[in-house]
Amino acid sequence: MTRRLLKAGHQVTVWNRSEGKVAPLAEAGARRAVTPRDLLTNSDIAFMCVTDAAAVEEVIFGPEGLAAAPGAGKLVVDFSSIHPDAARDLAKRLKAANGAGWIDAPVSGGTKGAEEGTLAIMAGGEADEIERVRPYVQAMARRFTHMGPTGAGQTTKLCNQVIVGCAMAVLAEAARLAVNAGIDANRLPEALAGGFADSIPLQLFVPRMVQGVHSPPLGHIATMLKDLDTVADVAQATSTPVPMATLAGQLFRLAKAARGAEADALEIYKLSAAER
């Protein structure tokens, strides 16, 4: 995503918790920041994408975090996928700490979408602030949709994960049925193209599942499980029945135990293998 901004001609300052990830970007023309505080001090907009809410908390409110920088008139755009309640809480606390605005803008599309600038980004925040960052976000994404106030982006991402997580589980089931019944599961995307079962997940996931292509991963098991657990929490709070997403979450919990937290989420297919 940083490379997309640089390619578009924007001046970009970078900081990362893992120093090794900064060097290639600096070589590509980005300026290095010493700390998150340094980054926001010398920028009008800070884009952030980290693993979970604890990591977001650390980057903002940890030592030399974003909250320690002057923030009036500045914006923090969080691409991470976290609980909507956490997004609202962080936004409120950051505003109180230094006056910076907040946009929650989780992404969908994976590494491939980030590299090609085809991500779908769903946002929560003030309309004028959304429009202020739109030119920069559109260098990284094909679609940038304002879904409502703070937290709405995160809620929309949970809806996305219900669909994607269940799709992974169902496609793994269909592919295994094909294999066990003696047909070439590699040809399912071709055979079903244009019909009601056709979809981007069908075309992308099934070949990788059947051929065992898991590097680079499209997403980690732990990440999908984290999001589906958040779905379950929000569903409980809103009295929303989510039986399919709940089952998918339990299948990913089994996959985590069997394949490991950092394994490709598509390894859910291997749960039904005769030998695992």
C-alpha positions in Angstrom: 0.0 0.0 0.0 2.9 2.3 0.8 4.4 1.5 -2.6 1.1 2.5 -4.3 1.3 5.9 -2.6 4.9 6.4 -3.6 4.1 5.3 -7.2 1.4 7.9 -7.3 3.9 10.6 -6.5 3.0 11.3 -2.8 5.6 12.1 -0.2 5.4 9.3 2.4 7.0 8.9 5.8 7.1 5.4 7.2 7.5 3.7 10.5 7.1 0.0 11.4 7.3 -2.1 14.5 9.5 -4.4 12.5 12.5 -2.4 11.3 13.2 -4.9 8.5 10.0 -3.9 6.7 11.1 -0.2 6.6 14.3 -0.5 4.6 12.8 -1.5 1.2 10.4 1.3 1.4 13.1 3.8 2.3 15.1 2.6 -0.7 11.9 3.2 -2.8 11.8 6.8 -1.7 10.0 7.0 1.6 11.3 9.0 4.6 12.0 7.1 7.8 10.3 8.2 11.0 12.0 7.3 14.3 8.8 6.9 16.2 5.0 7.1 15.6 5.1 10.5 17.3 7.7 11.6 14.8 5.6 10.4 11.9 2.5 12.3 12.9 4.4 15.4 13.8 5.7 15.6 10.3 2.5 14.4 8.5 -1.1 15.6 8.0 -2.5 12.1 7.6 -1.3 8.9 9.2 -2.3 5.5 7.7 -2.0 2.5 10.0 -2.4 -1.2 9.5 -1.5 -3.6 12.3 -2.5 -7.0 13.6 -5.2 -6.3 16.2 -6.6 -3.9 18.7 -3.7 -4.4 21.2 -1.3 -3.4 18.4 -3.4 -0.3 17.5 -3.4 0.7 21.2 0.4 0.4 21.4 1.0 2.4 18.3 -1.3 5.2 19.4 -0.9 5.4 23.2 2.4 3.6 23.7 5.7 5.4 24.4 6.3 8.0 21.7 3.0 7.0 20.1 0.8 9.0 17.8 -1.2 10.5 20.7 2.0 12.2 21.9 2.3 14.3 18.7 0.3 17.5 18.0 -2.9 16.3 16.4 -5.1 19.3 15.7 -6.2 19.3 12.1 -4.6 15.9 11.5 -6.2 12.5 10.7 -5.4 8.9 11.7 -6.8 6.3 9.3 -6.8 2.8 10.7 -6.8 0.0 8.1 -6.6 -2.7 10.8 -9.6 -5.0 11.4 -10.7 -4.5 15.1 -13.9 -4.6 17.1 -16.2 -1.6 16.3 -16.4 -0.8 20.0 -12.6 -0.6 20.1 -12.5 1.7 17.1 -15.0 4.1 18.8 -13.1 4.0 22.1 -9.7 4.7 20.4 -11.2 7.5 18.3 -12.6 9.2 21.4 -9.4 8.9 23.4 -7.2 10.1 20.6 -9.4 13.2 20.1 -9.1 13.9 23.8 -5.4 13.4 23.8 -4.3 15.5 20.9 -7.3 16.6 18.8 -6.6 14.3 15.9 -9.5 12.9 13.9 -10.1 9.2 13.3 -11.3 7.1 10.3 -11.8 3.4 10.7 -11.1 1.9 7.3 -10.5 -1.9 7.3 -9.6 -3.4 3.9 -10.5 -6.5 1.9 -8.6 -8.0 -1.0 -5.4 -9.4 0.6 -1.8 -8.9 -0.4 -2.7 -9.2 -4.1 -5.2 -6.4 -3.8 -2.8 -4.2 -2.0 -0.1 -4.7 -4.6 -2.4 -4.1 -7.5 -4.4 -1.2 -5.9 -7.7 -3.1 -6.1 -8.6 -3.3 -2.4 -12.1 -2.6 -1.2 -12.0 -0.3 1.8 -15.0 0.4 4.0 -14.9 3.5 6.2 -16.5 5.0 9.3 -16.0 8.6 10.3 -17.0 12.2 9.4 -18.0 12.8 5.8 -15.7 15.8 5.3 -12.7 13.8 6.7 -13.5 10.9 4.5 -13.4 13.1 1.4 -10.1 14.7 2.6 -8.4 11.3 2.5 -10.2 9.9 -0.5 -7.5 11.0 -3.1 -4.8 9.2 -1.2 -6.9 6.1 -0.4 -7.9 5.7 -4.1 -4.2 5.3 -4.9 -4.4 2.1 -2.9 -7.9 0.9 -3.5 -10.5 0.3 -6.2 -13.4 1.1 -3.9 -13.6 3.4 -0.9 -17.1 3.5 0.7 -18.2 5.7 3.5 -20.6 3.5 5.6 -21.4 5.8 8.5 -20.0 7.2 11.7 -17.0 5.9 13.6 -17.1 2.1 13.9 -19.3 1.6 10.8 -16.2 0.6 8.7 -15.3 -2.1 11.2 -18.9 -3.4 11.3 -19.0 -3.6 7.5 -15.7 -5.5 7.5 -17.3 -8.0 9.9 -20.1 -8.5 7.3 -17.4 -9.1 4.7 -15.7 -11.7 7.0 -19.0 -13.5 7.5 -19.2 -13.9 3.8 -15.5 -14.8 3.2 -15.2 -17.1 6.2 -18.3 -19.1 5.3 -17.3 -19.2 1.6 -13.9 -20.7 2.6 -15.6 -23.4 4.6 -18.2 -24.2 2.0 -15.8 -24.2 -0.9 -13.5 -26.5 1.0 -16.5 -28.8 1.5 -17.4 -28.7 -2.2 -13.9 -29.3 -3.3 -13.5 -32.3 -1.0 -16.8 -33.8 -2.3 -15.5 -33.5 -5.8 -12.2 -35.2 -5.0 -13.8 -38.0 -2.9 -16.4 -38.6 -5.7 -13.6 -39.0 -8.3 -13.9 -35.8 -10.4 -11.2 -33.2 -11.0 -11.8 -30.5 -8.5 -9.4 -28.3 -10.3 -12.1 -27.9 -13.0 -14.8 -26.7 -10.7 -14.1 -23.0 -11.4 -14.3 -23.6 -15.1 -17.4 -25.8 -14.9 -19.3 -23.4 -12.7 -18.2 -20.1 -14.3 -21.1 -17.9 -15.1 -23.6 -19.9 -13.1 -25.1 -19.0 -9.7 -22.2 -20.7 -7.9 -19.6 -18.6 -9.6 -17.7 -16.0 -7.5 -14.2 -14.5 -7.0 -13.7 -16.9 -4.0 -14.6 -19.9 -6.2 -12.2 -18.9 -8.9 -9.4 -18.0 -6.5 -9.7 -20.3 -3.5 -10.6 -23.7 -5.0 -7.5 -24.1 -7.2 -5.2 -23.1 -4.3 -7.0 -25.5 -1.9 -6.8 -28.5 -4.3 -3.2 -27.8 -5.5 -2.0 -27.0 -2.0 -0.8 -23.5 -2.9 -0.4 -21.7 0.4 2.6 -19.4 -0.1 2.2 -16.5 0.1 -1.0 -17.1 2.3 -4.1 -15.2 1.2 -4.8 -14.7 5.0 -3.8 -16.4 8.2 -6.1 -18.8 10.1 -5.6 -16.7 13.3 -6.8 -13.5 11.5 -9.9 -15.1 10.2 -10.7 -16.7 13.6 -10.2 -13.3 15.3 -12.7 -11.7 13.0 -15.2 -14.5 13.3 -15.0 -14.3 17.1 -15.6 -10.6 16.8 -18.7 -11.3 14.6 -20.0 -13.6 17.4 -19.5 -10.9 20.0 -21.2 -8.2 18.0 -24.0 -10.7 17.1 -24.6 -11.4 20.7 -24.7 -7.7 21.6 -27.2 -7.0 18.8 -29.3 -10.2 19.2 -28.4 -11.3 15.7 -28.5 -15.0 14.9 -25.3 -16.0 13.0 -25.4 -19.9 12.8 -23.3 -20.1 9.7 -20.6 -17.7 10.8 -20.5 -19.5 14.2 -20.0 -22.9 12.5 -17.3 -21.4 10.3 -15.6 -20.0 13.4 -15.5 -23.4 15.0 -14.0 -24.9 11.8 -11.3 -22.3 11.8 -10.7 -23.0 15.5 -10.1 -26.7 14.5 -7.9 -25.6 11.7 -5.8 -23.5 14.1 -5.3 -26.5 16.3 -4.5 -28.8 13.4 -2.5 -26.5 11.1 -1.3 -23.6 13.3 -2.3 -20.0 13.8 -0.1 -18.6 11.0 -1.1 -21.2 8.4 -3.0 -20.0 5.3 -6.7 -19.8 6.0 -7.3 -22.0 2.9 -5.8 -24.9 4.8 -9.2 -25.4 6.3 -9.6 -27.7 3.2 -7.1 -30.1 4.8 -9.4 -30.7 7.8 -11.4 -33.2 5.7 -8.5 -35.0 4.2 -8.3 -38.8 5.0 -4.8 -38.2 6.5 -3.9 -34.8 8.0 
